Amino acid sequence: MKTNTPAELTAVSAQFLTFTTQFLTCTKAQYQQQNLVKANTQGFQLLFLLKQQGGSFTMSELAGQLHTTKQQLTRLVNALEEKRLVMRSHDTKNRRLVYVSITPEGIDAMEQLKE
């Protein structure tokens, strides 16, 4: 069995560290592209609520159920709407009421997170 010199061990260690760092960076980037919503976030909680309860909820109802302010919920819904995971619709009789519902893409994202 060959004994490696300290210089050889240092060189191999440095190459391995470089490889590991590059591999983790690539893996992380790919994972972030695939996952639109991370588990244990308010976005996940919102999608989970919409998927489990079905139907549409007003922004006020959702803010109450998520124990958050309407302003924070608006930012959250904006972000999820950009990713096409939820959609807003206005009440036909009262335009001030805004309903939020999960889209088919949102349901798919939740199924992926479940796996």
VEXTI-554285 format. One line per field, with one value per residue (C-alpha): residue number from 1; residue in one letter; x, y, z. Coordinates in nm, 3 decimals, decimal comma. Example, Ala and Ser with C-alpha at 12.3 -4.5 7.8 and 13.67 -1.06 7.14 Angstrom:
REM residues 2
num <- (1 2);
residuo <- (A S);
px <- (1,230 1,367);
py <- (-0,450 -0,106);
pz <- (0,780 0,714);
This chain:
REM residues 115
num <- (1 2 3 4 5 6 7 8 9 10 11 12 13 14 15 16 17 18 19 20 21 22 23 24 25 26 27 28 29 30 31 32 33 34 35 36 37 38 39 40 41 42 43 44 45 46 47 48 49 50 51 52 53 54 55 56 57 58 59 60 61 62 63 64 65 66 67 68 69 70 71 72 73 74 75 76 77 78 79 80 81 82 83 84 85 86 87 88 89 90 91 92 93 94 95 96 97 98 99 100 101 102 103 104 105 106 107 108 109 110 111 112 113 114 115);
residuo <- (M K T N T P A E L T A V S A Q F L T F T T Q F L T C T K A Q Y Q Q Q N L V K A N T Q G F Q L L F L L K Q Q G G S F T M S E L A G Q L H T T K Q Q L T R L V N A L E E K R L V M R S H D T K N R R L V Y V S I T P E G I D A M E Q L K E);
px <- (0,000 0,139 0,170 0,078 0,285 0,124 0,145 -0,044 -0,311 -0,353 -0,389 -0,648 -0,838 -0,848 -0,976 -1,241 -1,355 -1,380 -1,581 -1,814 -1,878 -1,958 -2,183 -2,382 -2,415 -2,555 -2,787 -2,919 -2,987 -3,173 -3,376 -3,475 -3,591 -3,805 -3,965 -4,178 -4,281 -4,085 -4,255 -4,311 -4,354 -4,663 -4,691 -4,705 -4,962 -5,176 -5,163 -5,231 -5,536 -5,673 -5,616 -5,765 -6,066 -6,136 -6,315 -6,224 -6,165 -6,170 -5,849 -5,997 -6,087 -5,739 -5,569 -5,771 -5,699 -5,327 -5,304 -5,140 -5,220 -5,396 -5,088 -4,860 -5,116 -5,133 -4,756 -4,776 -5,064 -4,883 -4,577 -4,784 -4,988 -4,669 -4,577 -4,932 -5,000 -5,307 -5,547 -5,764 -6,117 -6,358 -6,710 -6,960 -7,192 -6,934 -6,609 -6,441 -6,445 -6,144 -6,139 -5,824 -5,822 -5,556 -5,473 -5,401 -5,031 -5,064 -5,219 -4,932 -4,677 -4,843 -4,837 -4,465 -4,401 -4,596 -4,361);
py <- (0,000 0,336 0,611 0,954 1,254 1,545 1,755 1,490 1,461 1,838 1,853 1,572 1,731 2,065 1,904 1,711 2,026 2,215 1,932 1,906 2,282 2,291 1,986 2,133 2,467 2,298 2,078 2,373 2,578 2,289 2,226 2,593 2,596 2,287 2,393 2,700 2,693 2,565 2,362 2,534 2,879 3,097 3,028 2,657 2,713 2,922 2,664 2,383 2,565 2,640 2,282 2,115 2,344 2,375 2,667 3,033 3,244 3,619 3,792 3,876 3,512 3,397 3,664 3,549 3,181 3,239 3,487 3,751 4,104 4,180 4,371 4,070 3,843 4,074 4,045 3,669 3,632 3,860 3,633 3,314 3,470 3,554 3,186 3,098 2,895 3,098 3,331 3,619 3,691 3,970 3,915 3,995 4,185 4,350 4,435 4,513 4,142 3,961 3,582 3,370 3,014 2,758 2,691 2,352 2,449 2,514 2,171 2,014 2,202 2,072 1,717 1,752 1,879 1,586 1,345);
pz <- (0,000 -0,108 0,149 0,019 0,106 0,294 -0,023 -0,224 0,044 0,051 -0,328 -0,336 -0,046 -0,227 -0,548 -0,356 -0,174 -0,504 -0,661 -0,360 -0,357 -0,729 -0,702 -0,411 -0,590 -0,903 -0,698 -0,498 -0,813 -0,974 -0,657 -0,630 -0,992 -0,942 -0,614 -0,642 -0,278 0,018 0,290 0,625 0,474 0,467 0,095 0,165 0,442 0,209 -0,070 0,178 0,313 -0,034 -0,151 0,158 0,196 -0,176 -0,329 -0,292 0,014 0,055 0,146 0,489 0,556 0,457 0,668 0,967 0,915 0,858 1,148 0,932 0,821 0,495 0,378 0,433 0,268 -0,035 -0,086 -0,045 -0,291 -0,539 -0,527 -0,564 -0,842 -1,035 -1,013 -1,127 -0,813 -0,709 -0,883 -0,774 -0,880 -0,789 -0,663 -0,938 -0,702 -0,478 -0,658 -0,324 -0,237 -0,378 -0,376 -0,390 -0,520 -0,601 -0,967 -1,125 -1,118 -0,744 -0,692 -0,888 -0,675 -0,359 -0,495 -0,566 -0,213 -0,073 -0,249);
